[in-house]
Amino acid sequence: MGYSQNNDVFVRKEENPELKTTINAYFGISLMTTYSGFIRYGFIQIKSTGETQITYLTQSQFMQMVTGQEKSKANPERINFLEQKEIMWQSFENLWKLRYSEYPYEGPQSTEKGWAGRDFAPSVAQWNFLKQHYGYSNFNQFLHGDDMWRLVKDSQDPNWQRQYSSLR
């Protein structure tokens, strides 16, 4: 019994664009709290194969990268995304209000109210709203790209805040 070898079976990636893996890079946030704050910040890389890699960032690192002060794969041109998208950096600090009905810790902000329909989570209607408008469906998920920017920008608007708060 003989075997034949076909030298065309193995094709180098460089010679076949279909085999190349592309990687898209984004900034992202999650409402999962951390030891350092209410928002988890990250740099997300998504391969064309669907594989996702998240690099966690401090709030300071995230802000430096999204404002172009520090170069990153998600911002190689060093664009100030906050300026471009008309987002105040403080808006990120207010995102805890999406998850909590009132500030969850003792301190100077302890009397501040959140927008969530339940004590420690959005109401079912609010989750549905977040999923429908931003593709966000659980605390562990990293919201990234245009959906993230849109949520942060929208959350600055008092009318949006009232609408979200009314979803019980």
HUUR-V573507 format. One record per residue. PHI is phi in whole degrees, 0 to 359 (none if undefined). PSI is psi in whole degrees, 0 to 359 (999 if undefined). BURIAL is 1 if it has 16 or more other ideal C-beta (glycine too) atoms within 10 Angstrom, else 0. Layout:
BEGIN
<<PHI:PSI:BURIAL> <PHI:PSI:BURIAL>>
END
This chain:
BEGIN
<<none:129:0> <250:157:0> <240:145:0> <244:153:0> <246:130:0> <254:111:0> <289:351:0> <271:1:0> <291:318:0> <262:121:0> <240:131:0> <294:144:0> <303:320:0> <298:333:0> <267:354:0> <224:102:0> <301:335:0> <293:338:0> <269:349:0> <287:141:0> <259:125:0> <262:152:0> <234:124:0> <258:138:0> <244:138:1> <220:160:1> <267:151:1> <210:162:1> <223:156:1> <224:148:1> <275:9:1> <285:122:0> <290:156:1> <232:176:0> <296:340:0> <253:2:0> <167:184:0> <274:340:1> <242:138:1> <261:125:1> <256:148:1> <202:169:1> <242:120:1> <248:132:1> <244:126:1> <240:119:1> <280:158:0> <297:344:0> <280:352:0> <98:347:0> <294:135:0> <241:137:0> <233:129:0> <246:130:1> <250:119:0> <285:141:0> <235:152:1> <285:165:0> <300:320:1> <297:314:0> <299:315:1> <302:311:1> <297:321:1> <296:322:1> <286:317:1> <287:340:1> <265:1:1> <81:6:1> <289:333:0> <232:134:0> <286:144:0> <210:165:1> <294:336:0> <277:351:1> <210:60:1> <295:335:0> <274:358:0> <58:47:0> <283:143:0> <274:93:0> <295:329:0> <296:317:1> <292:313:0> <299:321:0> <262:6:0> <56:52:0> <244:130:1> <278:137:0> <299:331:0> <296:338:0> <300:328:0> <295:323:1> <289:340:0> <271:356:1> <293:345:1> <302:333:1> <293:338:1> <294:330:1> <259:332:1> <241:146:1> <277:338:1> <209:160:0> <304:124:1> <278:358:0> <235:161:0> <286:149:0> <144:188:0> <299:333:0> <265:5:0> <298:343:0> <265:356:0> <287:138:0> <265:145:0> <263:186:1> <253:352:1> <292:149:1> <281:343:1> <235:168:0> <304:311:0> <237:19:0> <195:156:1> <295:155:1> <291:169:1> <302:317:0> <297:322:0> <291:319:1> <300:316:1> <299:320:0> <297:312:1> <297:321:1> <291:315:0> <294:317:0> <268:335:0> <229:356:1> <73:22:1> <256:123:1> <230:353:0> <200:160:0> <299:326:0> <286:339:0> <292:141:1> <264:116:1> <280:130:1> <218:168:1> <65:214:1> <301:324:0> <298:318:1> <296:310:1> <300:318:1> <295:317:0> <298:314:1> <296:316:1> <296:313:1> <300:322:1> <293:348:1> <283:338:0> <277:121:0> <304:326:0> <294:319:0> <296:317:0> <301:317:1> <295:317:0> <298:313:0> <298:315:1> <298:329:1> <283:347:0> <281:94:1> <253:999:0>>
END
